[in-house]
């Protein structure tokens, strides 16, 4: 999957740390030996988007996709364990963000988001990861108000006379005894046909925070994938079969752990260049993803009682997309239709452990996801017009028809002991579900770009995006004793109206980008807990922020930095919008020589005192941590990489982390303390 060419020193050096520092170095001058894909920059950076090759990003063993993404400027992470870091962009999270893996969507099987899409996506198999902040395109499916993460894949390229290629990455880290191994083998089958086989295993024990307290965070994750494909002269077709499994996953920030979570994905994707007048290309994808998830409160934590709670769930998604690409001279266009349907079922069993393990129907106490199906059919058109040598206009329109059903709203005869979902909805909202709910959602965007010169771009954009409620927000029905968690069958979809403007400057030895945005949200879906009742209501909200970044290169040195600030206000209740990250960023310095590179990075955040006590566990103090990193080229195709994160073993927590449920520490879950890691990458 990986072939070789020359990359620039600054980008290579910064790839050894995190994306937040590497994203500014693509214009450095010195040249290293070949380590990446020919004629492709390892990082492409703009004011609102970042693109990088994850195969070139050495990180400590045991990190999942959410942890990797949270190092991108403007992306934060919410932790409740060592696995399943949930990402936040522009103060938005969960289904306000789209995560698209080679054209397919996967929705997790855990109502508490132990398995967000970023934790299940195949980052190791991706050739490029693109992170878009804000609503950047109508072509990326429904919703996506806060941003979109796309994992893209390309057909492998083979050297003459070398039908087999591949790579192997081995890693280990000290804090939590993390271990990882990943590998890919690509085979040229002749006449444009190829096969790729990939596998990855990551495991870690509990880590220690900066206070020396053990944090429940251990997990094991295994994944494997097979691709059979064809690629010749602008025509590509690929069939992906993938399995991901997370085992014995501990969550210090939750009342349950997950003994198993399995995802199977089948995907047929492709495209072909055509010569049909203005129609130049057709692309499409068909996919199915099936998640089977189990969580309980006894199998992975001390339990002296013969009683327990167990929640097996399923989340099955099918979908597809077909798109035509057109060229009208000064205007290019994309016109397409996409579809996705997600069905979720979750039953809560409570009683004797032997009975709930056997899934005795009499022990079901709640139909948490009562056979919920949300189907969305979208039609879109997007154009980009070159108005002049210096002016470009982008315009897009999107329509989504949504149909939601709750088949077990009146209960399920097979589980007579469970409170019916309609009884739960009625007790909280005074409403019941009595038939399919439909929505007709319209969105669009317009973006104007003006180039002052070859190195300076100004832009301004206005967009409207609509996000329908997810299964929790619309249909959750958990009533156990006096504790109630209720979705709202009559919840309205979120409507985001965003305006942003900014500048991008890319000089030979320095760069700078800045974006300011305002997002007026009608019918923002707010989760809140009052007493023992958790519910969802629509409120008016305002989200605004500033994103800054840049780098300077001087000889073998590269200095980089980034900063993001997000402001959130619940205008209906005249209080801060909860779960909003504070002002935060990073600064780095990197030095590169012929065979080795080394650098340091400071990660920092100010304290967050604008909180909603209902959603945020408490105010959080600011922090600053130091990381060191470096690499050495051992042989032509072997590179050793390592570093020390949190050098001074500081105890700190990200504001968005979950509140600790078990363990010695209290309050918001702390990040790992000092961590020494080593990674070896071999290419053949």
Secondary structure, 3 states (H helix, E strand, C coil): CCCCCCCEHHHHHHHCCCHHHHCCCCCCCCECCCCCCCCCCCEEECCCEEEECHHHCCCCCCCCHHHHHCCCCCEEEECCCCCCCEEEECCEEHHHEEEEECCECCCCCCCCCCCCHHHHCCCCCCCEEEEEECCCCCCCCCCCCCEEEEEECCCCCCCCCCCEEEEEEEEEECCCCEEEEEEEEEEEEECCEEEEEEEEEEEECCEEECCCCEECCCEEEEEEEEEEEEEECCEEEEEEEEEEEEEEECCCCCCCEEEEEEEEEEEEEEEEEEEECCEEEEEEEEEEEEEEEEEECCCCCCCCCCEEEEEEEEEEEEEEEEEEEEECCCEEEEEEEEEEEEEEEEEEEEEEHHHHHCCCHHHEEEEEEEEEEEEEEEEEEEEEEECCCCEEEEEEEEEEEEEEEECCCCCCCCCCCCECHHHHHHHHHCCCCCCCEEEEEEEEEEEEEEEEECCEEEEEEEEEEEECCCHHHHHEEEEECCEEEECCCCCCCEEEEEEEEEEEEECCCEEEEEEEEEEEEEEEEEEEEECCEEEEEEEEEEEEEEEEEEEEEECCEEEEEEEEEEEEEECCCCEECCCCCCCEEEEEEEEECCCEEEEEEEEEECCECCCCCCCCCCCECCEEEEEEEEEEEEECCEEEEEEEECCCCCCCCCCCCCECCCCCCCCECCCECCEEEEEEEEEC
